[in-house]
Amino acid sequence: MKLLFPNWRKLGFRFLRLGTEIIKPLLQQNQEWLLKSVIKDTELCISKSISTITVSAEDIERAAESQIQGSFVWCWDSKYRCLKKEDFESIKTADFADRMKWIADIFDCDNFASLFSDILTIIFGVNSIGIAIGAVLDKQTKEVLGYHAYNILPLIEKDKIVLYLYEPQTDETTIASRETNMSYGIYRTDLIIFK
């Protein structure tokens, strides 16, 4: 049997995007970006065939103990699905968080970190995106400037887990340590929850 629409997936995603445009006047800014993002991320997941690698909570705890000594690590599950570093780079490039609007006390750092973790779980099946909480330190004085939430990602590189600190508000990504040098300041990771 010959399919009438050989590119039916592309057609389906076009209809979803059209639907978003139709209801756009009814949506708040962050609702619109979230809806568009879910469609885009789902299309990316299907088209790139992004896969995951399963690791244990103990594997993640050992990686954290090695890289981020002194931080409290709390694993809520016994098994986690992780991304390869190159697959994360594809996802990060298409990430929606940079388009979300920051709203003090309503949609701020903890919401960005939680949403990024949840989207990767829902769309890509990746439940290993940790939500980290810690102090931001001044680069010169090491004085505490405030407290912040961000993500810690266990990514697979050459069959080994490497933890990365990911700032979902700016897409800045670097290898994680207890005190990670970021562009805004030094992020001192005190707690990581892998949920």
VOPALUM-259352 format. One line per 4 residues: their letters; for each residue x, y, z of C-alpha. Coordinates in pm, 1 decimal, decimal comma, always signed. Example, Ala and Ser with C-alpha at 12.3 -4.5 7.8 and 13.67 -1.06 7.14 Angstrom:
# VOPALUM-259352
AS = +1230,0:-450,0:+780,0  +1367,0:-106,0:+714,0 .
END
This chain:
# VOPALUM-259352
MKLL = +0,0:+0,0:+0,0  +136,8:+341,6:-97,0  +113,2:+618,3:+162,4  -65,8:+930,0:+44,3 .
FPNW = +156,9:+1145,1:+264,8  +508,2:+996,8:+281,4  +618,6:+1288,7:+501,7  +327,0:+1252,9:+742,4 .
RKLG = +542,9:+1333,8:+1047,7  +652,1:+1666,5:+901,1  +292,3:+1740,7:+809,2  +177,7:+1659,2:+1163,3 .
FRFL = +434,9:+1893,6:+1317,5  +330,3:+2169,1:+1073,9  -28,9:+2132,0:+1194,4  +84,8:+2151,1:+1556,9 .
RLGT = +279,9:+2471,9:+1487,4  -19,7:+2615,7:+1300,0  -242,3:+2534,3:+1597,4  -3,2:+2722,0:+1825,5 .
EIIK = -27,4:+3028,6:+1601,9  -409,3:+3008,4:+1601,7  -435,3:+3008,4:+1981,2  -143,9:+3251,2:+2032,7 .
PLLQ = -372,1:+3546,0:+2131,0  -503,6:+3337,4:+2422,6  -160,2:+3250,8:+2561,1  +73,0:+3428,7:+2799,6 .
QNQE = +431,8:+3474,0:+2680,9  +583,7:+3177,2:+2867,2  +289,9:+2953,9:+2770,6  +350,2:+3026,1:+2403,0 .
WLLK = +724,0:+2953,2:+2426,2  +664,8:+2634,3:+2623,7  +411,6:+2505,1:+2371,3  +638,9:+2586,4:+2076,1 .
SVIK = +931,5:+2429,2:+2258,5  +753,2:+2102,3:+2331,2  +664,3:+2070,0:+1962,7  +1019,9:+2153,9:+1852,4 .
DTEL = +1181,1:+1923,8:+2112,4  +950,5:+1632,8:+2022,5  +1035,5:+1677,3:+1654,8  +1409,1:+1686,2:+1742,2 .
CISK = +1380,2:+1370,7:+1955,0  +1211,3:+1182,4:+1670,6  +1426,0:+1313,0:+1384,6  +1765,7:+1272,9:+1556,5 .
SIST = +1678,7:+942,1:+1726,6  +1830,7:+1059,4:+2053,1  +1892,0:+759,6:+2275,3  +1979,7:+718,3:+2640,6 .
ITVS = +2220,0:+506,2:+2844,1  +2100,5:+363,1:+3175,4  +2321,4:+401,9:+3483,0  +2262,1:+338,2:+3853,3 .
AEDI = +2218,8:+591,3:+4131,3  +2547,4:+460,7:+4273,5  +2723,9:+547,9:+3945,4  +2597,6:+906,0:+3965,5 .
ERAA = +2685,1:+931,6:+4335,4  +3041,6:+809,0:+4263,9  +3081,7:+1066,1:+3984,1  +2958,3:+1341,1:+4217,9 .
ESQI = +3187,6:+1222,8:+4496,8  +3480,5:+1236,3:+4255,6  +3402,5:+1572,5:+4092,8  +3200,5:+1771,3:+4346,0 .
QGSF = +3334,3:+1670,3:+4688,4  +3147,9:+1829,3:+4976,4  +2812,4:+1860,9:+4802,4  +2511,0:+1671,3:+4927,4 .
VWCW = +2377,0:+1443,2:+4650,7  +2027,1:+1302,6:+4675,0  +1915,3:+1038,9:+4422,6  +1540,9:+974,6:+4427,7 .
DSKY = +1551,2:+684,9:+4179,5  +1770,2:+375,5:+4154,8  +1823,4:+393,0:+3777,0  +1880,7:+693,7:+3554,3 .
RCLK = +1880,0:+747,1:+3181,0  +2167,5:+967,7:+3066,1  +2257,4:+1135,3:+2737,7  +2577,7:+1115,6:+2542,2 .
KEDF = +2751,9:+1453,4:+2538,2  +2697,6:+1499,8:+2163,3  +2322,6:+1434,6:+2198,6  +2303,1:+1692,3:+2477,1 .
ESIK = +2473,2:+1947,6:+2248,7  +2194,9:+1891,8:+1990,8  +1927,9:+1941,5:+2255,4  +2100,4:+2245,9:+2405,9 .
TADF = +2121,2:+2415,0:+2066,6  +1743,5:+2386,6:+2028,3  +1668,9:+2468,1:+2393,6  +1369,1:+2686,7:+2463,0 .
ADRM = +1478,6:+2824,2:+2799,8  +1660,2:+3118,6:+2644,2  +1324,1:+3241,3:+2511,0  +1139,1:+3207,1:+2841,6 .
KWIA = +1074,9:+3530,1:+3026,1  +1234,2:+3567,4:+3370,8  +979,9:+3696,1:+3625,3  +1106,3:+3769,4:+3978,8 .
DIFD = +975,9:+3520,5:+4236,9  +733,0:+3370,2:+3982,1  +953,5:+3227,2:+3707,3  +1315,2:+3257,6:+3814,1 .
CDNF = +1623,5:+3036,0:+3850,0  +1457,9:+2747,1:+4035,3  +1178,9:+2736,2:+3776,9  +1426,2:+2737,9:+3486,7 .
ASLF = +1621,4:+2450,3:+3645,3  +1308,0:+2247,6:+3725,8  +1150,0:+2304,0:+3386,0  +1466,3:+2204,5:+3199,0 .
SDIL = +1487,3:+1884,0:+3403,7  +1118,1:+1805,8:+3351,7  +1119,0:+1873,8:+2975,6  +1414,9:+1639,8:+2926,1 .
TIIF = +1234,4:+1370,9:+3125,4  +902,0:+1409,7:+2944,2  +1025,6:+1454,6:+2586,2  +1357,4:+1267,9:+2575,2 .
GVNS = +1312,9:+1012,0:+2856,7  +1618,7:+1151,2:+3039,9  +1556,5:+1145,5:+3415,3  +1914,8:+1223,4:+3519,4 .
IGIA = +1911,6:+1604,0:+3500,1  +1994,9:+1713,4:+3852,4  +1865,0:+2031,7:+4008,5  +2148,7:+2199,5:+4196,3 .
IGAV = +2132,8:+2467,2:+4462,2  +2428,3:+2665,5:+4581,7  +2586,5:+2998,5:+4652,1  +2716,8:+3232,6:+4383,4 .
LDKQ = +3052,0:+3369,6:+4495,4  +3231,3:+3684,6:+4381,7  +3529,5:+3582,6:+4167,5  +3774,9:+3813,2:+4348,4 .
TKEV = +3660,0:+3811,2:+4711,3  +3475,7:+3474,7:+4724,8  +3202,9:+3664,4:+4910,5  +2853,6:+3516,1:+4876,8 .
LGYH = +2651,4:+3725,4:+4631,6  +2334,4:+3519,7:+4668,1  +2190,7:+3173,0:+4616,0  +2099,9:+3015,5:+4286,2 .
AYNI = +1946,9:+2707,6:+4122,1  +2083,5:+2545,1:+3805,9  +2136,0:+2197,4:+3661,1  +2400,8:+1927,8:+3696,8 .
LPLI = +2407,9:+1684,7:+3405,2  +2568,8:+1340,9:+3409,1  +2674,8:+1301,1:+3044,5  +2838,2:+994,4:+2896,6 .
EKDK = +3180,3:+1050,4:+2741,0  +3383,7:+747,8:+2627,6  +3172,6:+513,5:+2846,4  +3235,0:+729,8:+3154,8 .
IVLY = +3001,5:+962,9:+3345,8  +3122,0:+1323,2:+3347,1  +2919,2:+1579,6:+3541,4  +2853,7:+1915,2:+3376,1 .
LYEP = +2712,9:+2230,8:+3528,2  +2445,8:+2374,6:+3299,8  +2301,0:+2722,9:+3344,3  +1953,7:+2692,8:+3184,9 .
QTDE = +1907,3:+3070,2:+3165,7  +2213,7:+3125,2:+2944,0  +2306,0:+2778,1:+2803,7  +2653,9:+2810,6:+2960,1 .
TTIA = +2793,9:+2461,3:+3014,8  +3119,5:+2352,4:+3177,1  +3261,0:+2056,5:+3368,5  +3124,1:+2066,7:+3722,2 .
SRET = +3330,2:+2093,3:+4039,0  +3251,6:+2200,6:+4396,1  +3325,7:+2562,6:+4297,0  +3272,2:+2603,7:+3922,4 .
NMSY = +3393,5:+2920,0:+3750,6  +3105,9:+3060,5:+3544,9  +3080,3:+3394,0:+3365,0  +2865,7:+3560,0:+3636,2 .
GIYR = +3060,2:+3425,4:+3933,2  +3173,2:+3106,2:+4101,7  +2889,8:+2858,0:+4154,2  +2944,9:+2664,2:+4478,8 .
TDLI = +2724,7:+2356,3:+4457,2  +2581,0:+2264,2:+4797,7  +2296,4:+2026,3:+4704,1  +2204,7:+1824,3:+4394,4 .
IFK = +1874,1:+1641,4:+4363,2  +1846,7:+1380,4:+4089,0  +1471,6:+1318,4:+4069,6 .
END
